[in-house]
Structure formats: structure tokens, C-alpha cells
Amino acid sequence: MSKLFVGNIPFDTTETDLETLFAEAGTVESVTVMRDRDTGRPRGFAFVQMSNAADAQNAIGRFHEQPFGGRRLTVNEARPQQPRSNGGFGGGRGRREPRW
């Protein structure tokens, strides 16, 4: 199976919309539209799992930079998520004085 990143999707796009579109390029295993953890609203990108590498390459060639719902899709192979630092809240450099 090959996982694709699909970016710049309209915010009202559903998993079914993407599954229907990508089925034109091959067998779709799964579709996950990424949503905001707090609000549940779509974040404008998704991951599409194709059944094999040939279908994935076909989907990239067919849909990358093509219009969908008034926007141009970005479609490429998904890369593994980079590990995040343990910081947060400004990087932990100590207390900063206000600017006023």
C-alpha cells in the first residue's frame, strides 16, 4: 500500500468526496481528512491510502496541481512525521521581560 498526502483541499471536502475522486486512478484503501483536535473542523489536507505503488503514482500524475472544488490540489507521497521537540511554550529559555 502507498500513502499519499493531499493538500489544499476545500474545507467542506469529505472522505467520500476524496474516495470517489481517487478511485478514478486506482483502488483506494482508506481516506482520512485531518481535523482540528478541538473544533473538529477540517484542516485542509488529507491522507489517501492506495492499494499499490502503481495506483499511487497514477493518482499523483493525474491529480497533482489539478483543480478540485475551486482549489489546486497538492498530491505527493506522504513522508513520515518528524519527531517534535519536548519544548513548547517558547522553547524554555527562561523568563522574558515584557517589551513595554
Contacts in CASP RR format, 6 or more apart in sequence:
PFRMAT RR
TARGET T0000
AUTHOR 0000-0000-0000
METHOD contacts of the structure
MODEL  1
MSKLFVGNIPFDTTETDLETLFAEAGTVESVTVMRDRDTGRPRGFAFVQM
SNAADAQNAIGRFHEQPFGGRRLTVNEARPQQPRSNGGFGGGRGRREPRW
1 29 0 8 1.000
1 49 0 8 1.000
1 50 0 8 1.000
1 51 0 8 1.000
1 52 0 8 1.000
2 49 0 8 1.000
2 50 0 8 1.000
2 52 0 8 1.000
2 53 0 8 1.000
2 55 0 8 1.000
2 56 0 8 1.000
2 77 0 8 1.000
3 47 0 8 1.000
3 48 0 8 1.000
3 49 0 8 1.000
3 50 0 8 1.000
3 56 0 8 1.000
3 77 0 8 1.000
3 78 0 8 1.000
4 22 0 8 1.000
4 47 0 8 1.000
4 48 0 8 1.000
4 49 0 8 1.000
4 50 0 8 1.000
4 56 0 8 1.000
4 59 0 8 1.000
4 60 0 8 1.000
4 75 0 8 1.000
4 76 0 8 1.000
4 77 0 8 1.000
4 78 0 8 1.000
5 45 0 8 1.000
5 47 0 8 1.000
5 74 0 8 1.000
5 75 0 8 1.000
5 76 0 8 1.000
5 77 0 8 1.000
5 78 0 8 1.000
5 79 0 8 1.000
6 18 0 8 1.000
6 45 0 8 1.000
6 46 0 8 1.000
6 47 0 8 1.000
6 48 0 8 1.000
6 63 0 8 1.000
6 73 0 8 1.000
6 74 0 8 1.000
6 75 0 8 1.000
7 44 0 8 1.000
7 45 0 8 1.000
7 46 0 8 1.000
7 73 0 8 1.000
7 74 0 8 1.000
7 75 0 8 1.000
8 44 0 8 1.000
8 45 0 8 1.000
8 71 0 8 1.000
8 72 0 8 1.000
8 73 0 8 1.000
8 74 0 8 1.000
9 18 0 8 1.000
9 33 0 8 1.000
9 42 0 8 1.000
9 44 0 8 1.000
9 45 0 8 1.000
9 46 0 8 1.000
9 68 0 8 1.000
9 71 0 8 1.000
9 73 0 8 1.000
10 44 0 8 1.000
10 68 0 8 1.000
10 69 0 8 1.000
10 70 0 8 1.000
10 71 0 8 1.000
11 41 0 8 1.000
11 42 0 8 1.000
11 44 0 8 1.000
12 42 0 8 1.000
13 33 0 8 1.000
13 42 0 8 1.000
13 44 0 8 1.000
13 46 0 8 1.000
13 68 0 8 1.000
13 69 0 8 1.000
14 33 0 8 1.000
15 31 0 8 1.000
15 32 0 8 1.000
15 33 0 8 1.000
15 46 0 8 1.000
16 31 0 8 1.000
18 31 0 8 1.000
18 33 0 8 1.000
18 46 0 8 1.000
18 48 0 8 1.000
19 28 0 8 1.000
19 31 0 8 1.000
19 48 0 8 1.000
21 63 0 8 1.000
21 68 0 8 1.000
22 28 0 8 1.000
22 31 0 8 1.000
22 48 0 8 1.000
22 50 0 8 1.000
22 59 0 8 1.000
22 63 0 8 1.000
24 62 0 8 1.000
25 50 0 8 1.000
25 55 0 8 1.000
25 58 0 8 1.000
25 59 0 8 1.000
25 62 0 8 1.000
25 63 0 8 1.000
26 50 0 8 1.000
26 51 0 8 1.000
26 55 0 8 1.000
26 58 0 8 1.000
26 59 0 8 1.000
27 50 0 8 1.000
27 51 0 8 1.000
27 52 0 8 1.000
27 55 0 8 1.000
28 48 0 8 1.000
28 49 0 8 1.000
28 50 0 8 1.000
28 51 0 8 1.000
29 49 0 8 1.000
29 50 0 8 1.000
29 51 0 8 1.000
30 48 0 8 1.000
30 49 0 8 1.000
31 46 0 8 1.000
31 47 0 8 1.000
31 48 0 8 1.000
31 49 0 8 1.000
32 46 0 8 1.000
32 47 0 8 1.000
33 42 0 8 1.000
33 44 0 8 1.000
33 45 0 8 1.000
33 46 0 8 1.000
34 42 0 8 1.000
34 43 0 8 1.000
34 44 0 8 1.000
34 45 0 8 1.000
34 46 0 8 1.000
34 47 0 8 1.000
35 41 0 8 1.000
35 42 0 8 1.000
35 43 0 8 1.000
36 42 0 8 1.000
36 43 0 8 1.000
47 78 0 8 1.000
48 59 0 8 1.000
50 56 0 8 1.000
50 59 0 8 1.000
56 77 0 8 1.000
59 75 0 8 1.000
60 75 0 8 1.000
60 76 0 8 1.000
60 77 0 8 1.000
61 75 0 8 1.000
63 73 0 8 1.000
63 75 0 8 1.000
64 73 0 8 1.000
64 74 0 8 1.000
64 75 0 8 1.000
64 76 0 8 1.000
65 72 0 8 1.000
65 73 0 8 1.000
65 74 0 8 1.000
66 72 0 8 1.000
66 73 0 8 1.000
67 73 0 8 1.000
85 91 0 8 1.000
END
